[in-house]
Amino acid sequence: MHYQTVFSLLLASCTCLQAFSQENTYLSSNPVWRITSICNTGGYCIQNEDYNYFTDGDTLVGQVQYKMMYRKGEGSYFWMSAPPVPPGCSGTYWYINPQPSFLLRSEGKQMYIRELADTAEHLLYDFDLEAGDSLPLTYNNFSNNVYVSFVDSFPTPQGYRKKFSLSGDTWSQYLLEGIGHDMGLTEPLQIPLECGYQLTCFSLDDTACYPAIGPGCNLPVGHEEKDLDDAFSMLPNPASSVVILQSKYLLQGATLSVFNCYGQKIREIHNMAGTTCTIDCSGLSQGLYIFSLMMPDKAAHCGKMLICRQD
């Protein structure tokens, strides 16, 4: 009887440990985030990047199971003043980080992040929210004045998830269940100094489900074949007053959105058709902008547009 009791207790302990370290649904199905960033690296030097976060394997820290999160991307530099261009502010680059950037897990409606050098994890998101609730202070939310104004939903291969409209001290318009927010995953919910971010695509099992349904969000870098990213161009670039978007695809019902370096949407063109579109940029101030082109049957394509005037 004594041995049966001990065995039962051990079995219960093992069962609890197994349940605690199991993979959660938010991070299953090979999630991929695609994010565009623009940052001032000092003076008139602007760095812009297009990068992925993606999962690749599990690891145990103590008795807790995490997903290993990696990052890869490509970028370029723009010098926003008169020549000569100083060293370190020219050229393009690409990278695939060989080591994880951070560890991620979720439990229930919460997501937790752990930096590789940290001795403890941090709350990243709490999606157990309703209209009127305030967001808790987290790894990337530094304000007590961010609250949910409205709750909607969006479809994913794992079923519908909640889409929280945000108000208050945040530059993000939406908190997205199991994804992050519309400016990124670990990127801050408040406007960061000298940088801007935009979540342009999130996919599960090579199928994008935000902001639209389409092909996966994997970013081709290095020597990988680039097909979708070579299908669109903005000319001239830099431009002063007018930009012409040229597409190898026949656009039908496409939407073009233009964002400033703080991730704020400043212009939107709906129901685009054909293979070219003329964009009036005369009202835009000098600087670097992100454009996002969305079509009903394809993932969002993003690019950069530089407005530079002589006056």
C-alpha positions as a Markdown table, in Angstrom:
| # | Residue | x | y | z |
|---|---|---|---|---|
| 1 | Met | 0.0 | 0.0 | 0.0 |
| 2 | His | 2.8 | 2.3 | 0.9 |
| 3 | Tyr | 4.6 | 1.7 | -2.4 |
| 4 | Gln | 1.4 | 2.2 | -4.3 |
| 5 | Thr | 0.9 | 5.6 | -2.7 |
| 6 | Val | 4.5 | 6.7 | -3.5 |
| 7 | Phe | 4.1 | 5.5 | -7.1 |
| 8 | Ser | 0.8 | 7.4 | -7.5 |
| 9 | Leu | 2.5 | 10.6 | -6.2 |
| 10 | Leu | 5.4 | 10.2 | -8.6 |
| 11 | Leu | 3.1 | 9.5 | -11.5 |
| 12 | Ala | 1.1 | 12.7 | -10.6 |
| 13 | Ser | 4.3 | 14.7 | -10.4 |
| 14 | Cys | 5.5 | 13.5 | -13.8 |
| 15 | Thr | 2.1 | 14.2 | -15.3 |
| 16 | Cys | 2.1 | 17.7 | -14.0 |
| 17 | Leu | 5.7 | 18.3 | -15.2 |
| 18 | Gln | 4.8 | 17.0 | -18.7 |
| 19 | Ala | 1.7 | 19.2 | -18.9 |
| 20 | Phe | 3.7 | 22.3 | -17.7 |
| 21 | Ser | 6.4 | 21.8 | -20.4 |
| 22 | Gln | 4.1 | 20.9 | -23.3 |
| 23 | Glu | 4.2 | 23.2 | -26.4 |
| 24 | Asn | 1.3 | 25.6 | -26.5 |
| 25 | Thr | -1.0 | 26.3 | -29.4 |
| 26 | Tyr | 0.2 | 29.9 | -29.9 |
| 27 | Leu | 3.7 | 28.7 | -31.0 |
| 28 | Ser | 2.7 | 25.6 | -32.8 |
| 29 | Ser | 2.3 | 25.3 | -36.6 |
| 30 | Asn | 5.7 | 27.1 | -37.5 |
| 31 | Pro | 4.7 | 30.7 | -36.8 |
| 32 | Val | 6.7 | 33.4 | -38.8 |
| 33 | Trp | 6.6 | 37.1 | -38.2 |
| 34 | Arg | 7.7 | 39.6 | -40.8 |
| 35 | Ile | 8.6 | 43.1 | -39.7 |
| 36 | Thr | 9.9 | 46.2 | -41.4 |
| 37 | Ser | 11.9 | 48.8 | -39.4 |
| 38 | Ile | 13.4 | 52.3 | -40.0 |
| 39 | Cys | 15.9 | 53.6 | -37.5 |
| 40 | Asn | 18.1 | 56.7 | -37.3 |
| 41 | Thr | 21.6 | 55.4 | -36.5 |
| 42 | Gly | 23.0 | 58.9 | -35.9 |
| 43 | Gly | 22.9 | 62.2 | -37.7 |
| 44 | Tyr | 21.4 | 61.9 | -41.2 |
| 45 | Cys | 22.0 | 58.1 | -41.5 |
| 46 | Ile | 18.9 | 56.0 | -41.8 |
| 47 | Gln | 18.9 | 52.2 | -41.6 |
| 48 | Asn | 16.0 | 50.2 | -42.8 |
| 49 | Glu | 15.4 | 46.5 | -42.4 |
| 50 | Asp | 13.0 | 43.7 | -43.4 |
| 51 | Tyr | 13.3 | 40.8 | -41.0 |
| 52 | Asn | 11.7 | 37.6 | -39.8 |
| 53 | Tyr | 11.3 | 36.0 | -36.3 |
| 54 | Phe | 10.7 | 32.3 | -36.6 |
| 55 | Thr | 10.8 | 29.2 | -34.4 |
| 56 | Asp | 13.3 | 26.4 | -34.7 |
| 57 | Gly | 13.2 | 23.8 | -32.0 |
| 58 | Asp | 12.5 | 23.6 | -28.3 |
| 59 | Thr | 14.7 | 23.9 | -25.2 |
| 60 | Leu | 14.2 | 23.2 | -21.5 |
| 61 | Val | 15.3 | 25.8 | -18.9 |
| 62 | Gly | 14.9 | 24.1 | -15.6 |
| 63 | Gln | 11.5 | 22.4 | -16.0 |
| 64 | Val | 10.0 | 24.9 | -18.4 |
| 65 | Gln | 9.9 | 24.3 | -22.2 |
| 66 | Tyr | 10.5 | 27.2 | -24.5 |
| 67 | Lys | 10.5 | 27.8 | -28.3 |
| 68 | Met | 13.9 | 29.0 | -29.6 |
| 69 | Met | 13.3 | 32.2 | -31.6 |
| 70 | Tyr | 15.6 | 33.1 | -34.4 |
| 71 | Arg | 15.9 | 36.2 | -36.6 |
| 72 | Lys | 17.0 | 36.7 | -40.2 |
| 73 | Gly | 16.7 | 39.7 | -42.4 |
| 74 | Glu | 18.1 | 42.1 | -44.9 |
| 75 | Gly | 18.7 | 45.9 | -44.9 |
| 76 | Ser | 20.2 | 48.9 | -46.4 |
| 77 | Tyr | 21.4 | 52.4 | -45.4 |
| 78 | Phe | 20.3 | 55.9 | -46.7 |
| 79 | Trp | 22.3 | 59.1 | -46.2 |
| 80 | Met | 19.7 | 61.9 | -45.8 |
| 81 | Ser | 22.1 | 64.9 | -46.4 |
| 82 | Ala | 24.5 | 66.2 | -49.0 |
| 83 | Pro | 27.5 | 64.1 | -50.0 |
| 84 | Pro | 30.0 | 62.8 | -49.1 |
| 85 | Val | 28.4 | 59.8 | -47.4 |
| 86 | Pro | 30.3 | 58.9 | -44.2 |
| 87 | Pro | 31.7 | 55.4 | -43.7 |
| 88 | Gly | 29.1 | 53.0 | -42.3 |
| 89 | Cys | 26.1 | 54.6 | -44.0 |
| 90 | Ser | 26.0 | 52.9 | -47.4 |
| 91 | Gly | 25.3 | 49.6 | -48.9 |
| 92 | Thr | 23.0 | 46.6 | -48.3 |
| 93 | Tyr | 23.4 | 43.5 | -46.2 |
| 94 | Trp | 21.6 | 40.3 | -45.2 |
| 95 | Tyr | 22.0 | 37.9 | -42.2 |
| 96 | Ile | 20.7 | 34.7 | -40.6 |
| 97 | Asn | 21.5 | 34.6 | -36.9 |
| 98 | Pro | 23.0 | 31.2 | -36.1 |
| 99 | Gln | 22.0 | 31.5 | -32.4 |
| 100 | Pro | 18.5 | 32.1 | -30.9 |
| 101 | Ser | 17.7 | 35.7 | -30.3 |
| 102 | Phe | 15.4 | 34.9 | -27.4 |
| 103 | Leu | 13.1 | 32.2 | -25.9 |
| 104 | Leu | 9.4 | 32.3 | -26.0 |
| 105 | Arg | 6.5 | 30.3 | -24.5 |
| 106 | Ser | 2.9 | 30.8 | -23.6 |
| 107 | Glu | 0.6 | 29.4 | -20.9 |
| 108 | Gly | -3.1 | 29.9 | -21.2 |
| 109 | Lys | -3.7 | 33.4 | -22.7 |
| 110 | Gln | -0.2 | 34.7 | -21.7 |
| 111 | Met | 3.0 | 34.8 | -23.6 |
| 112 | Tyr | 6.4 | 34.9 | -21.8 |
| 113 | Ile | 9.9 | 35.9 | -23.1 |
| 114 | Arg | 13.3 | 35.0 | -21.8 |
| 115 | Glu | 16.5 | 36.6 | -22.9 |
| 116 | Leu | 19.3 | 34.1 | -23.3 |
| 117 | Ala | 21.3 | 35.7 | -20.5 |
| 118 | Asp | 18.4 | 36.3 | -18.1 |
| 119 | Thr | 17.8 | 34.3 | -15.0 |
| 120 | Ala | 14.1 | 34.8 | -15.2 |
| 121 | Glu | 11.4 | 35.2 | -17.8 |
| 122 | His | 9.2 | 38.3 | -18.4 |
| 123 | Leu | 5.5 | 38.6 | -19.2 |
| 124 | Leu | 5.3 | 39.7 | -22.9 |
| 125 | Tyr | 1.5 | 39.6 | -23.5 |
| 126 | Asp | -1.7 | 38.9 | -21.6 |
| 127 | Phe | -4.5 | 38.3 | -24.1 |
| 128 | Asp | -7.1 | 37.6 | -21.4 |
| 129 | Leu | -8.7 | 41.0 | -22.0 |
| 130 | Glu | -12.1 | 42.5 | -22.6 |
| 131 | Ala | -13.3 | 46.0 | -23.7 |
| 132 | Gly | -12.4 | 48.5 | -21.1 |
| 133 | Asp | -9.5 | 46.5 | -19.6 |
| 134 | Ser | -6.0 | 48.1 | -19.2 |
| 135 | Leu | -3.0 | 46.3 | -20.5 |
| 136 | Pro | -0.5 | 45.2 | -17.8 |
| 137 | Leu | 3.0 | 46.4 | -17.6 |
| 138 | Thr | 5.1 | 43.9 | -19.6 |
| 139 | Tyr | 8.4 | 43.4 | -21.3 |
| 140 | Asn | 7.4 | 45.8 | -24.2 |
| 141 | Asn | 4.6 | 47.9 | -22.6 |
| 142 | Phe | 5.9 | 50.6 | -20.3 |
| 143 | Ser | 2.7 | 52.5 | -19.6 |
| 144 | Asn | -0.3 | 52.0 | -17.3 |
| 145 | Asn | -2.4 | 54.0 | -19.7 |
| 146 | Val | -3.1 | 51.5 | -22.5 |
| 147 | Tyr | -6.5 | 50.0 | -22.6 |
| 148 | Val | -8.8 | 48.0 | -24.9 |
| 149 | Ser | -11.5 | 50.1 | -26.6 |
| 150 | Phe | -13.1 | 47.3 | -28.8 |
| 151 | Val | -12.7 | 43.6 | -29.3 |
| 152 | Asp | -13.0 | 41.9 | -32.7 |
| 153 | Ser | -11.6 | 38.7 | -34.2 |
| 154 | Phe | -9.7 | 37.4 | -37.2 |
| 155 | Pro | -9.4 | 33.9 | -38.7 |
| 156 | Thr | -6.3 | 31.7 | -38.5 |
| 157 | Pro | -5.6 | 28.0 | -39.4 |
| 158 | Gln | -6.0 | 27.3 | -35.6 |
| 159 | Gly | -9.4 | 29.0 | -35.5 |
| 160 | Tyr | -10.5 | 32.6 | -34.7 |
| 161 | Arg | -8.4 | 34.8 | -32.4 |
| 162 | Lys | -9.1 | 38.1 | -30.8 |
| 163 | Lys | -8.1 | 41.5 | -32.2 |
| 164 | Phe | -8.1 | 44.2 | -29.6 |
| 165 | Ser | -8.4 | 47.8 | -30.6 |
| 166 | Leu | -6.1 | 49.9 | -28.4 |
| 167 | Ser | -6.3 | 53.4 | -27.0 |
| 168 | Gly | -4.2 | 55.5 | -24.7 |
| 169 | Asp | -0.5 | 55.8 | -24.5 |
| 170 | Thr | 0.5 | 53.5 | -27.5 |
| 171 | Trp | 1.3 | 53.9 | -31.1 |
| 172 | Ser | -0.1 | 50.5 | -31.9 |
| 173 | Gln | -3.7 | 50.3 | -33.2 |
| 174 | Tyr | -4.2 | 46.6 | -32.4 |
| 175 | Leu | -3.2 | 43.9 | -30.0 |
| 176 | Leu | -3.3 | 40.5 | -31.8 |
| 177 | Glu | -3.9 | 37.3 | -29.8 |
| 178 | Gly | -1.0 | 34.9 | -30.1 |
| 179 | Ile | 0.9 | 37.3 | -32.4 |
| 180 | Gly | 1.8 | 40.5 | -30.6 |
| 181 | His | 0.7 | 43.9 | -31.9 |
| 182 | Asp | 0.5 | 45.6 | -35.3 |
| 183 | Met | 4.0 | 47.0 | -34.9 |
| 184 | Gly | 5.7 | 43.7 | -34.0 |
| 185 | Leu | 6.3 | 40.9 | -31.6 |
| 186 | Thr | 8.9 | 42.1 | -29.1 |
| 187 | Glu | 9.0 | 45.6 | -30.4 |
| 188 | Pro | 7.7 | 48.3 | -28.0 |
| 189 | Leu | 4.0 | 49.4 | -27.7 |
| 190 | Gln | 5.1 | 53.0 | -27.1 |
| 191 | Ile | 6.9 | 55.0 | -29.8 |
| 192 | Pro | 10.6 | 54.2 | -29.6 |
| 193 | Leu | 13.2 | 56.9 | -30.0 |
| 194 | Glu | 14.7 | 57.1 | -33.4 |
| 195 | Cys | 13.0 | 54.0 | -34.8 |
| 196 | Gly | 9.7 | 52.9 | -36.4 |
| 197 | Tyr | 8.4 | 49.3 | -36.9 |
| 198 | Gln | 5.5 | 47.7 | -38.8 |
| 199 | Leu | 4.3 | 44.1 | -38.6 |
| 200 | Thr | 3.7 | 43.3 | -42.3 |
| 201 | Cys | 2.9 | 39.6 | -42.2 |
| 202 | Phe | 2.2 | 36.7 | -39.8 |
| 203 | Ser | 1.9 | 33.1 | -41.0 |
| 204 | Leu | 1.2 | 29.6 | -39.7 |
| 205 | Asp | 2.4 | 26.6 | -41.7 |
| 206 | Asp | 3.3 | 28.8 | -44.7 |
| 207 | Thr | -0.1 | 30.5 | -44.8 |
| 208 | Ala | -0.4 | 34.1 | -43.9 |
| 209 | Cys | -3.4 | 35.0 | -41.7 |
| 210 | Tyr | -2.5 | 38.6 | -40.8 |
| 211 | Pro | -3.1 | 41.2 | -42.1 |
| 212 | Ala | -4.5 | 39.1 | -44.9 |
| 213 | Ile | -4.7 | 35.5 | -46.0 |
| 214 | Gly | -2.1 | 34.5 | -48.5 |
| 215 | Pro | 1.4 | 32.9 | -48.9 |
| 216 | Gly | 3.7 | 32.5 | -46.0 |
| 217 | Cys | 5.8 | 35.3 | -44.5 |
| 218 | Asn | 9.2 | 33.8 | -44.9 |
| 219 | Leu | 11.7 | 36.4 | -46.1 |
| 220 | Pro | 14.1 | 35.2 | -48.8 |
| 221 | Val | 17.6 | 36.4 | -47.8 |
| 222 | Gly | 21.1 | 35.7 | -49.1 |
| 223 | His | 21.2 | 33.4 | -52.1 |
| 224 | Glu | 17.6 | 32.3 | -51.8 |
| 225 | Glu | 15.4 | 32.9 | -54.8 |
| 226 | Lys | 13.4 | 36.2 | -54.6 |
| 227 | Asp | 10.2 | 36.1 | -56.7 |
| 228 | Leu | 7.5 | 38.1 | -54.9 |
| 229 | Asp | 9.9 | 40.8 | -53.7 |
| 230 | Asp | 11.1 | 41.4 | -57.3 |
| 231 | Ala | 7.5 | 41.7 | -58.6 |
| 232 | Phe | 7.0 | 45.4 | -57.5 |
| 233 | Ser | 9.0 | 48.6 | -57.8 |
| 234 | Met | 8.6 | 52.3 | -56.9 |
| 235 | Leu | 10.1 | 54.7 | -59.5 |
| 236 | Pro | 11.8 | 57.1 | -59.2 |
| 237 | Asn | 13.3 | 56.2 | -55.8 |
| 238 | Pro | 14.3 | 58.7 | -54.3 |
| 239 | Ala | 11.4 | 60.8 | -55.5 |
| 240 | Ser | 10.4 | 64.5 | -55.1 |
| 241 | Ser | 6.7 | 64.8 | -56.0 |
| 242 | Val | 5.4 | 61.7 | -57.9 |
| 243 | Val | 6.1 | 58.0 | -57.5 |
| 244 | Ile | 4.9 | 55.3 | -60.0 |
| 245 | Leu | 4.3 | 51.8 | -58.6 |
| 246 | Gln | 5.0 | 49.2 | -61.3 |
| 247 | Ser | 3.9 | 45.6 | -60.9 |
| 248 | Lys | 4.6 | 42.4 | -62.7 |
| 249 | Tyr | 1.2 | 41.2 | -61.5 |
| 250 | Leu | -2.1 | 42.4 | -62.7 |
| 251 | Leu | -3.5 | 44.2 | -59.7 |
| 252 | Gln | -7.1 | 43.7 | -58.9 |
| 253 | Gly | -8.7 | 45.1 | -55.8 |
| 254 | Ala | -5.3 | 45.9 | -54.3 |
| 255 | Thr | -4.7 | 48.4 | -51.5 |
| 256 | Leu | -1.6 | 50.5 | -51.1 |
| 257 | Ser | -0.8 | 51.9 | -47.6 |
| 258 | Val | 2.0 | 54.4 | -46.9 |
| 259 | Phe | 3.5 | 54.6 | -43.4 |
| 260 | Asn | 5.9 | 57.2 | -41.9 |
| 261 | Cys | 9.0 | 56.2 | -39.9 |
| 262 | Tyr | 6.9 | 56.0 | -36.7 |
| 263 | Gly | 4.6 | 53.4 | -38.2 |
| 264 | Gln | 1.7 | 55.8 | -38.6 |
| 265 | Lys | -0.5 | 55.2 | -41.7 |
| 266 | Ile | -0.6 | 58.5 | -43.6 |
| 267 | Arg | -2.0 | 57.5 | -46.9 |
| 268 | Glu | -4.1 | 54.7 | -48.4 |
| 269 | Ile | -5.3 | 53.9 | -51.9 |
| 270 | His | -8.0 | 51.3 | -52.5 |
| 271 | Asn | -9.2 | 49.2 | -55.4 |
| 272 | Met | -6.0 | 49.6 | -57.5 |
| 273 | Ala | -6.1 | 47.8 | -60.8 |
| 274 | Gly | -3.8 | 47.3 | -63.8 |
| 275 | Thr | 0.0 | 47.1 | -63.6 |
| 276 | Thr | 0.9 | 50.8 | -62.7 |
| 277 | Cys | -0.3 | 53.3 | -60.2 |
| 278 | Thr | 0.8 | 57.0 | -59.8 |
| 279 | Ile | 1.1 | 58.3 | -56.3 |
| 280 | Asp | 1.1 | 62.0 | -55.5 |
| 281 | Cys | 3.8 | 62.6 | -52.9 |
| 282 | Ser | 3.8 | 66.4 | -53.0 |
| 283 | Gly | 2.2 | 66.6 | -49.6 |
| 284 | Leu | 4.8 | 64.3 | -47.9 |
| 285 | Ser | 7.7 | 65.8 | -46.0 |
| 286 | Gln | 11.2 | 64.8 | -46.9 |
| 287 | Gly | 12.1 | 61.4 | -45.4 |
| 288 | Leu | 11.9 | 57.6 | -45.6 |
| 289 | Tyr | 8.5 | 55.9 | -45.9 |
| 290 | Ile | 7.3 | 52.3 | -45.9 |
| 291 | Phe | 4.7 | 51.2 | -48.4 |
| 292 | Ser | 2.6 | 48.0 | -48.1 |
| 293 | Leu | 0.8 | 46.6 | -51.1 |
| 294 | Met | -2.0 | 44.0 | -50.3 |
| 295 | Met | -3.9 | 41.9 | -52.8 |
| 296 | Pro | -6.8 | 39.6 | -52.0 |
| 297 | Asp | -4.8 | 36.4 | -53.1 |
| 298 | Lys | -1.3 | 37.3 | -52.0 |
| 299 | Ala | 0.7 | 38.2 | -48.9 |
| 300 | Ala | 1.4 | 41.8 | -48.2 |
| 301 | His | 4.5 | 43.1 | -50.1 |
| 302 | Cys | 6.5 | 45.9 | -48.4 |
| 303 | Gly | 9.1 | 48.3 | -49.6 |
| 304 | Lys | 10.7 | 51.6 | -48.9 |
| 305 | Met | 10.2 | 55.0 | -50.6 |
| 306 | Leu | 12.5 | 57.9 | -50.1 |
| 307 | Ile | 11.2 | 61.5 | -50.5 |
| 308 | Cys | 14.1 | 63.9 | -51.2 |
| 309 | Arg | 13.7 | 67.5 | -52.4 |
| 310 | Gln | 16.2 | 70.1 | -53.4 |
| 311 | Asp | 14.4 | 73.1 | -51.7 |
